[in-house]
Amino acid sequence: MRLSNTRPTAKLVGVIKMNADELKAEMRQCAGTTNYHKLTLTPLLATDGVRMVAEKAGAFWLVDAIGSYQMNPEVKTLAIQFWTLEVEDNKAVLYCTEDTGRPRIVEHEIKYTDFPDGKWKFYVQQGLIMLPEEY
């Protein structure tokens, strides 16, 4: 695996972002990763799939948001973090759990987002953020 210090490849102004169906179809194509990407100033590295989501959905902020919780004592002790972003009508909730069906450890309300509607999942393990398809 190579480490790349990735910068956004397109200016987000004027870029048409993917809708939910298009983004989910792209995410399903992700399996494993060939590179680790440093996308933001947080300590997290990202897989190819997370980089694709950040670029095509204009969601580098999402990596920042998840990265900002990595020093939280309850979050950083987890062997694997299960992050969910639930988006509806340009509002969202981002939360972390220890496992599916477990109580939320942290929760962050997002008053406005243009991320596509839906329930989006991400995993963090050993400082690497990935899509479930890449686990």
N, C-alpha and C positions, 0 to 999 in steps of 0.2 A: 504494500500500500504506500502511496505517495501522499505527502502533505502538500496541499496547494493553498496559497494565500489568495483566495478568490475575492475578486471585487465584482460588483454587479456588472453584467455584460451589456445591459441596455439601460438607458435613462428611463425612469418610470413615467416621466411626463409624456403623455401621448401614446404610451404603450397600451394596447388592448390586452387586458388580463383574461385568463381562461375562466370559463364558467365552471360550475361544480362538476358536471358530467365529464367535461374535457379534462379537468384536473384529476378526477378519480381514475379516469382511463390511463392517464400518464403515470399516476402513482402505482397502478397495478402492474405496470411494465418494469418496475424497479425490483431488482433482486440482487442483494449484495451490493458492494461498492468497489470501485477501483481506486478511489482517492478519498482522502480526508480533507475537508475544506475548512479553513478559518474564515467564517463569513462575517463575524461581528467582533466587537471588542470583548465579548464575554469569553470565558475560558473554554467554552464548548467547541468541539470539532463537529463537523456535519458530514453526512454521507452524500453521495451523488444525488440520491432521491430528495433529501432535504434541500440541497442546493437548487434542484429543479423547482421545487415548490416555492422557495424563496424568490427565485427569479420570475417564474411564470405567474405567480399570484401576488407579486409585490409584497412578500411577507418576511423580509429580513427582520422586521420588528418582532415577529413571532419567535425567532431564534434568540433575539435580545431578551424578550420577556421570560422565556424559559431559562435562559442563562442567568437572569437576575435572581432567580430563586436557588441557585446551586449552593449558596452559602447558608441557606436556611437549615438549621440543625435537624429538623425533621425530614427534610428532603435529602440532604447530602448523605445521610446514613443508609438510604435505601440501596439495595443491590441493583435494582432496576426501577426506574421511575416511569409510570404510565401517565402521559399527558394527554388531555383531551381539550380541543377547542370546539365549542358548540356555538355556531353562528346562525342567527335568524334576524332578518330584517335590519341588517347593518349594525347589529349589537351582538356582543359575544361574551362568553364566559370561558376562561382558560383555567383548568384545574389539574392537579396532580393527585394520583392515588398510588397506593402500594401494590394494588392488583385490581383486576376487574371486579366490580361489585363492592369494593371496600370504600370506607368513608374518604372524603376529600381531605387531603392534608393541607393544601393551600388552594385558594381560589382567587382569581383576579377578574374583576368585571371590566369589560372593554365597552365604553359608551358608543364608540363608532368604529366600524371597520368596513372595508370594501372586499374583504375576503369572502369567497363564495359561501352561501348558506350550506349548512350540513354539520355533521359530527366528524371531526378530523382527529386522528390519533397519531401520536409520536411517542417514541421511547427514548429514554436517556439511560445509558449504561457506561460506566467508567469514563465519563467526560465526552461521550459521543452521542449526538442526537441522530436518530434514524427513523425511518418509516417502519411500521410493522412488517411490511413486505420485505424489508432488508434485514430483519432480525434473524 
